[in-house]
Amino acid sequence: MISFIDTKELITTVEELRSLIGYPSELVQHKVISHIDEHCRDFIAKSPFIVISTSDSTGRCDVSPRGDSAGFIRVVDDKHIVIPERPGNKRMDSLSNIISNPEIGLVFLIPGLGETLRINGRAFVTKDSELLNTMAVNGKIPLLGIVVAIEECFLHCAKAFRRSRLWEPESWLNKDELPSAAKILSSHVKLEGVTAELIAERLEEGYSKRLY
């Protein structure tokens, strides 16, 4: 147990949780649908960025971003979508998790819009070339894709975005105040000769030459 937490103050039952927070409104209770309707389809077509949540067979969780031009996710029918797997760092956290535990959660974002679309379902990893050929970019065909069988679709309100002011440029840090990915990686990997400058070069090369 975490040493600085008073165990007597932990919430350990759903009943206690509900006694403090209450219950969702009738509108919230009825907003979940089990298929992709025309509104969800339009939202997906306009979304260039999603966040994927998966977990392995033991419940160990992972969250991973995916992004491309708006509409990069293919809606096959009202119960299935396909997410192309573009080149990455080859950790394959999401794909490995899906193979051991198909449960998946997705959040779709549209820049400038506070509301997000959430989709939950079961996922499968495919290498179907006929399917993947339809998602080629710059002549590069993804080697794999994530097929999601839809179980829940619903809109999530904009309170998190309003609080964070995420889409308001005046709230953003100046460029020189942003964390340096190269410095962070150099500090974390602790490999001899792998400097922040070297990592910065490798990152930029990957961004410019290996997006697809």
HUVEN-V694928 format. One line per field, one symbol per residue. ss: DSSP state (a for helix, b for strand, c for the rest). burial: # if it has 16 or more other C-alpha atoms within 10 Angstrom, else .. Layout:
ss->???
burial->???
//
This chain:
ss->ccccccaaaccccaaaaaaaaccccaaaacccbccccaaaaaaaacccbbbbbbbcccccbbbbbbbccccccbbbbccbbbbbbcccccccaaaaaaaaccbbbbbbbccccccbbbbbbbbbbbccaaaaaaacbccbcccbbbbbbbbbbbbbccaaaaaaccccaaacccaaacccaaaaaaaaaccccccaaaaaaaaaaaaaaccc
burial->.................................###...##.########.#####.........###..#####...########......###.##..##########...#############....##..##....################....#....#...............#...#........##..##...........#
//
